[in-house]
Amino acid sequence: MPSAASHQEYQTNVAIIGAGPVGLFAVFQCGMLGMKCHVVDAMAEIGGQCTALYPEKPLYDIPCHPEISAGDLITALERQAAPFAPVYHLGQTVETLEPATDGGSVLGTSTGTRITACAVIIAAGGGAFGPNRPLLPGIESYEGKSIFYLVKRRADFAGKRVVIAGGGDSAVDWALSLAEVAAHVMVVHRRPKFRAAPESAARLQEMAEKGEIELVVPYQLSGLEGESGVLSAVMVATLDGEERLLEADTLLPFYGLSSSLGPIADWGLEAEGGAIPVAADTCQTSRPGIFAVGDVAALPGKLKLILTGFAEAANAAHAAWPLVHPGEELHFQYSTTQGVPDAPKKN
């Protein structure tokens, strides 16, 4: 995977902000049209939330894959983009986005890198994101040791007593998954009904009835017990003040993510509700030559699915082509006709 040094200046056809699944597919779509890409992401590795939050979580709505883990999806997308030799600028954020003197845009990153591009595709997901942390005294000392907001490897929880807090898809999905490896899984939720997919919620209830998972409802987190970041128990309580002490090695609070546009909000783009409105046919934003795709792009009635972002990436790439090749006519060919170039050889 080609990567670039910091404090450098580069020129490219298309700059892509965000190396999540939609950003990676945008590299492929641009590459199929003969356009070179530089990709910037704040994370130290590609993959976005698929890598950071749930690499082992199975996905069921990716075309041609009845089931694929988020991590495997990113690996496949990286391989798909590789023949077009994208240059990745990882571990840095785009802080400024200004018009270039001779057209296009200039991106300035947090490490001093400057990238001049004919077109920009913003594939930043929900923007800068972070977990919603429970308000528990002393929680900071346990974070990263006994309390985690994401699961990277199921094996890390093998043989452990795991408390999962939350009632959405993440809480339910990981309860079902970790029950296969953990010594004991307890799910804390403030009410008996879960907001997960109906099939998952039904399976959770079935496993609870068999004693394979313990449902601790209706309770909420109220305290922690342990020393030096090593958790020994989690205190929970009802709204009426009834308390229970759950012996535990690990706490996984899944209360969703809080996100913001971050520096994107300062780039002079129209924004609403933490997203960027775009044209339905081109995904162009209010600034010509700047496109937005994936969860960060707002369209009426849009479904926030990875496959929706894939389609938007294709639209944005085709809309960007005239900016890279002004005055030329695009003779579009299907991939079955033109094929894909061989991946570049490693130096």
C-alpha positions as CSV (number, residue, x, y, z in Angstrom):
1,M,0.0,0.0,0.0
2,P,1.8,3.2,-1.2
3,S,2.0,5.8,1.6
4,A,3.4,9.3,1.6
5,A,5.6,11.3,3.9
6,S,4.4,14.3,5.8
7,H,5.3,17.9,5.1
8,Q,5.3,17.3,1.3
9,E,3.5,18.8,-1.6
10,Y,1.6,16.7,-4.1
11,Q,-0.5,17.0,-7.2
12,T,-3.1,14.5,-8.3
13,N,-6.3,14.2,-10.3
14,V,-8.6,13.4,-7.3
15,A,-8.2,13.8,-3.6
16,I,-10.3,11.6,-1.5
17,I,-11.0,12.4,2.1
18,G,-11.7,9.2,4.1
19,A,-10.3,5.7,3.6
20,G,-13.4,3.8,4.7
21,P,-15.2,1.4,2.4
22,V,-16.8,4.1,0.3
23,G,-13.6,6.1,0.0
24,L,-11.8,2.9,-1.1
25,F,-14.4,2.1,-3.7
26,A,-14.1,5.7,-5.0
27,V,-10.5,5.0,-5.7
28,F,-11.5,2.1,-7.8
29,Q,-14.1,4.0,-9.7
30,C,-11.7,6.9,-10.4
31,G,-9.1,4.4,-11.4
32,M,-11.3,2.8,-13.9
33,L,-11.7,6.2,-15.5
34,G,-8.0,6.7,-15.6
35,M,-7.8,9.2,-12.7
36,K,-5.1,9.0,-10.0
37,C,-6.0,9.5,-6.4
38,H,-4.5,10.5,-3.1
39,V,-6.4,9.5,0.0
40,V,-6.3,11.2,3.4
41,D,-7.6,9.7,6.6
42,A,-7.2,10.5,10.3
43,M,-6.7,6.9,11.3
44,A,-3.4,5.2,11.1
45,E,-4.9,2.4,8.9
46,I,-7.5,2.2,6.2
47,G,-11.0,1.0,6.8
48,G,-12.8,3.7,8.7
49,Q,-15.3,2.5,11.2
50,C,-15.2,-1.0,9.7
51,T,-11.6,-1.3,11.0
52,A,-11.9,0.8,14.1
53,L,-15.1,-0.4,15.6
54,Y,-16.1,-3.8,14.3
55,P,-13.6,-5.6,12.1
56,E,-14.9,-9.0,13.0
57,K,-18.6,-8.1,12.8
58,P,-20.4,-9.9,10.0
59,L,-22.1,-7.8,7.3
60,Y,-25.0,-9.4,5.4
61,D,-26.0,-6.6,2.9
62,I,-22.9,-6.5,0.7
63,P,-23.8,-7.6,-2.9
64,C,-22.5,-11.1,-3.8
65,H,-21.5,-11.8,-0.2
66,P,-24.2,-13.6,1.9
67,E,-21.9,-12.9,4.8
68,I,-18.5,-11.1,5.1
69,S,-16.7,-9.6,8.1
70,A,-16.1,-5.8,8.0
71,G,-12.3,-6.5,8.1
72,D,-12.5,-8.8,5.2
73,L,-14.5,-6.3,3.2
74,I,-11.8,-3.7,3.7
75,T,-9.1,-6.2,2.6
76,A,-11.1,-6.9,-0.5
77,L,-11.7,-3.2,-1.3
78,E,-8.0,-2.5,-0.8
79,R,-7.1,-5.2,-3.3
80,Q,-9.7,-3.8,-5.7
81,A,-8.1,-0.4,-5.5
82,A,-4.5,-1.5,-5.6
83,P,-4.1,-1.7,-9.4
84,F,-4.6,2.0,-9.5
85,A,-1.7,2.8,-7.1
86,P,-3.5,5.2,-4.7
87,V,-1.3,7.2,-2.4
88,Y,-2.4,7.1,1.2
89,H,-1.8,9.9,3.7
90,L,-2.8,8.2,7.0
91,G,-2.8,9.5,10.6
92,Q,-3.6,13.1,9.5
93,T,-6.7,15.2,9.0
94,V,-7.6,17.6,6.3
95,E,-7.8,21.0,8.1
96,T,-8.1,23.4,5.1
97,L,-9.7,23.1,1.7
98,E,-9.0,26.2,-0.5
99,P,-9.4,27.0,-4.2
100,A,-6.2,26.5,-6.2
101,T,-5.0,29.5,-8.2
102,D,-5.3,27.7,-11.5
103,G,-8.5,25.7,-10.7
104,G,-9.2,22.7,-8.5
105,S,-8.5,22.7,-4.8
106,V,-5.6,22.6,-2.3
107,L,-5.9,20.4,0.8
108,G,-3.8,21.2,3.8
109,T,-3.4,18.5,6.4
110,S,-2.6,18.4,10.1
111,T,1.0,17.3,9.3
112,G,1.8,20.0,6.9
113,T,1.1,18.0,3.7
114,R,-0.5,19.9,0.8
115,I,-2.3,18.2,-2.0
116,T,-3.5,20.0,-5.1
117,A,-6.3,18.2,-6.9
118,C,-8.6,18.8,-9.8
119,A,-11.5,17.4,-7.8
120,V,-12.2,16.4,-4.2
121,I,-14.4,13.6,-3.0
122,I,-15.4,13.7,0.7
123,A,-16.0,10.2,1.9
124,A,-15.7,11.0,5.6
125,G,-18.5,8.8,6.9
126,G,-20.2,10.6,9.8
127,G,-17.3,12.9,10.2
128,A,-15.1,12.8,13.3
129,F,-16.6,10.2,15.6
130,G,-16.2,8.9,19.1
131,P,-18.1,6.8,21.5
132,N,-20.8,8.0,23.8
133,R,-19.2,7.3,27.2
134,P,-21.3,6.4,30.3
135,L,-21.1,8.9,33.1
136,L,-19.4,6.7,35.7
137,P,-17.0,8.0,38.3
138,G,-13.4,6.9,37.6
139,I,-14.2,5.3,34.2
140,E,-11.1,6.8,32.7
141,S,-8.7,4.6,34.7
142,Y,-10.4,1.5,33.2
143,E,-10.6,2.5,29.6
144,G,-8.4,0.5,27.3
145,K,-7.7,-2.0,30.1
146,S,-11.0,-3.4,31.2
147,I,-13.5,-1.1,29.5
148,F,-13.7,-1.0,25.7
149,Y,-15.9,0.8,23.2
150,L,-15.2,-1.5,20.3
151,V,-14.2,-5.1,19.7
152,K,-11.3,-5.8,17.4
153,R,-10.8,-9.5,18.2
154,R,-13.2,-11.9,19.8
155,A,-10.3,-13.9,21.1
156,D,-9.4,-11.1,23.5
157,F,-12.6,-11.9,25.5
158,A,-12.2,-15.7,25.6
159,G,-13.0,-17.1,29.0
160,K,-13.9,-13.7,30.5
161,R,-17.0,-12.4,32.3
162,V,-18.3,-9.8,29.9
163,V,-20.9,-7.1,30.7
164,I,-22.4,-5.4,27.6
165,A,-24.4,-2.3,28.1
166,G,-26.8,-1.0,25.5
167,G,-29.9,-2.0,23.5
168,G,-29.0,-1.4,19.9
169,D,-27.6,-3.6,17.1
170,S,-24.0,-3.3,18.3
171,A,-24.9,-4.5,21.9
172,V,-27.0,-7.4,20.6
173,D,-24.7,-8.5,17.8
174,W,-21.7,-8.6,20.1
175,A,-23.6,-10.4,22.8
176,L,-24.5,-13.1,20.4
177,S,-21.0,-13.3,19.0
178,L,-19.1,-13.2,22.3
179,A,-21.3,-15.8,23.9
180,E,-19.5,-18.3,21.8
181,V,-16.1,-17.5,23.4
182,A,-16.7,-15.7,26.8
183,A,-17.2,-17.5,30.1
184,H,-20.3,-15.5,30.7
185,V,-22.1,-12.6,28.9
186,M,-24.4,-10.2,30.7
187,V,-26.5,-7.6,28.8
188,V,-27.6,-4.6,30.7
189,H,-30.4,-2.5,29.3
190,R,-32.9,-0.1,30.8
191,R,-35.9,-2.0,29.3
192,P,-36.8,-5.5,28.2
193,K,-37.2,-4.5,24.5
194,F,-34.1,-4.1,22.3
195,R,-33.7,-1.8,19.3
196,A,-31.8,-4.4,17.3
197,A,-32.8,-6.2,14.1
198,P,-35.8,-8.4,14.9
199,E,-34.1,-11.6,14.1
200,S,-31.1,-10.7,16.3
201,A,-33.3,-9.6,19.2
202,A,-35.3,-12.9,18.9
203,R,-32.1,-14.9,18.9
204,L,-30.9,-13.0,22.0
205,Q,-34.1,-13.8,23.8
206,E,-33.8,-17.5,22.8
207,M,-30.2,-17.7,24.1
208,A,-31.2,-16.0,27.3
209,E,-34.0,-18.6,27.9
210,K,-31.4,-21.3,27.4
211,G,-29.1,-19.7,29.9
212,E,-26.4,-18.9,27.3
213,I,-26.7,-15.2,27.9
214,E,-27.9,-13.3,31.0
215,L,-30.3,-10.4,30.4
216,V,-30.0,-7.8,33.2
217,V,-33.1,-5.7,32.6
218,P,-34.4,-3.2,33.4
219,Y,-31.1,-1.9,34.8
220,Q,-28.6,0.9,34.0
221,L,-24.9,1.2,34.8
222,S,-24.3,2.9,38.1
223,G,-20.8,2.2,39.2
224,L,-17.5,0.3,38.9
225,E,-15.4,-1.8,41.2
226,G,-11.7,-2.7,40.7
227,E,-8.2,-1.5,41.1
228,S,-5.4,-0.1,38.8
229,G,-7.7,-0.3,35.8
230,V,-8.5,-4.0,36.4
231,L,-12.3,-4.4,36.7
232,S,-13.8,-6.8,39.2
233,A,-17.5,-5.9,39.2
234,V,-20.0,-3.6,37.6
235,M,-22.8,-2.0,39.7
236,V,-26.2,-1.6,38.0
237,A,-29.4,-0.1,39.3
238,T,-33.1,0.2,38.4
239,L,-34.8,3.6,38.2
240,D,-36.3,2.8,41.6
241,G,-32.8,2.4,43.1
242,E,-32.7,-1.4,43.3
243,E,-29.0,-2.3,42.9
244,R,-27.1,-5.4,41.7
245,L,-23.4,-6.2,41.6
246,L,-22.3,-8.1,38.5
247,E,-18.9,-9.7,38.8
248,A,-17.1,-8.9,35.6
249,D,-13.7,-8.8,33.9
250,T,-14.7,-6.5,31.1
251,L,-17.4,-3.8,30.3
252,L,-18.4,-3.0,26.8
253,P,-20.6,0.1,26.7
254,F,-22.4,0.3,23.3
255,Y,-24.3,3.6,23.5
256,G,-23.6,4.6,19.9
257,L,-21.3,7.2,18.5
258,S,-21.2,11.0,18.7
259,S,-20.0,12.6,15.5
260,S,-19.3,16.0,14.0
261,L,-18.1,17.4,10.7
262,G,-15.0,18.7,12.5
263,P,-12.9,20.9,10.2
264,I,-15.3,20.1,7.3
265,A,-17.7,22.6,8.8
266,D,-15.2,25.4,8.1
267,W,-14.8,24.8,4.4
268,G,-17.7,26.9,3.2
269,L,-20.0,24.0,2.3
270,E,-23.7,24.0,3.0
271,A,-24.4,21.6,5.8
272,E,-27.5,20.4,7.6
273,G,-27.8,18.0,10.5
274,G,-24.2,17.1,10.6
275,A,-24.2,16.1,6.9
276,I,-23.5,17.8,3.5
277,P,-26.4,18.2,1.0
278,V,-25.4,17.0,-2.5
279,A,-26.9,16.9,-6.0
280,A,-28.7,13.6,-6.5
281,D,-27.1,12.9,-10.0
282,T,-23.5,14.0,-9.3
283,C,-23.1,14.1,-5.5
284,Q,-21.6,17.6,-6.0
285,T,-21.7,19.8,-2.9
286,S,-22.5,23.6,-2.9
287,R,-18.9,24.2,-4.0
288,P,-18.1,23.2,-7.6
289,G,-15.5,20.4,-7.9
290,I,-16.1,19.1,-4.4
291,F,-18.2,16.0,-4.0
292,A,-19.5,14.1,-1.0
293,V,-20.4,10.4,-0.8
294,G,-21.4,7.9,1.8
295,D,-22.9,8.8,5.2
296,V,-21.6,12.3,5.1
297,A,-23.7,13.1,2.0
298,A,-27.3,14.1,2.5
299,L,-30.1,13.3,0.1
300,P,-33.9,13.2,0.6
301,G,-35.0,9.7,1.5
302,K,-31.5,8.3,1.5
303,L,-30.7,4.9,3.0
304,K,-27.4,5.0,5.0
305,L,-26.0,1.8,3.7
306,I,-22.5,0.9,2.4
307,L,-24.0,-0.1,-0.9
308,T,-25.7,3.3,-1.3
309,G,-22.3,4.9,-0.8
310,F,-20.8,2.6,-3.4
311,A,-23.3,3.9,-6.0
312,E,-22.6,7.5,-4.9
313,A,-18.9,7.0,-5.4
314,A,-19.5,5.9,-9.0
315,N,-21.6,9.0,-9.6
316,A,-19.0,11.3,-8.1
317,A,-16.1,9.7,-10.1
318,H,-18.0,10.2,-13.4
319,A,-18.9,13.8,-12.4
320,A,-15.3,14.5,-11.6
321,W,-13.9,13.2,-14.9
322,P,-14.6,16.4,-16.9
323,L,-12.7,18.4,-14.3
324,V,-9.6,16.2,-14.7
325,H,-10.0,16.1,-18.5
326,P,-11.6,19.4,-19.5
327,G,-12.9,19.5,-23.1
328,E,-12.5,15.8,-23.6
329,E,-15.3,13.3,-24.2
330,L,-15.6,10.3,-21.9
331,H,-16.0,7.1,-23.8
332,F,-17.2,5.0,-21.0
333,Q,-16.6,1.2,-21.1
334,Y,-17.9,-1.5,-18.8
335,S,-15.3,-3.3,-16.7
336,T,-16.0,-6.5,-18.6
337,T,-14.9,-4.7,-21.8
338,Q,-11.9,-2.7,-20.6
339,G,-10.7,-5.0,-17.8
340,V,-8.5,-3.9,-14.9
341,P,-4.8,-3.1,-15.0
342,D,-2.4,-5.4,-13.2
343,A,-1.5,-4.2,-9.7
344,P,1.8,-2.2,-9.5
345,K,4.9,-4.2,-8.6
346,K,6.4,-3.5,-5.2
347,N,9.7,-1.7,-5.1
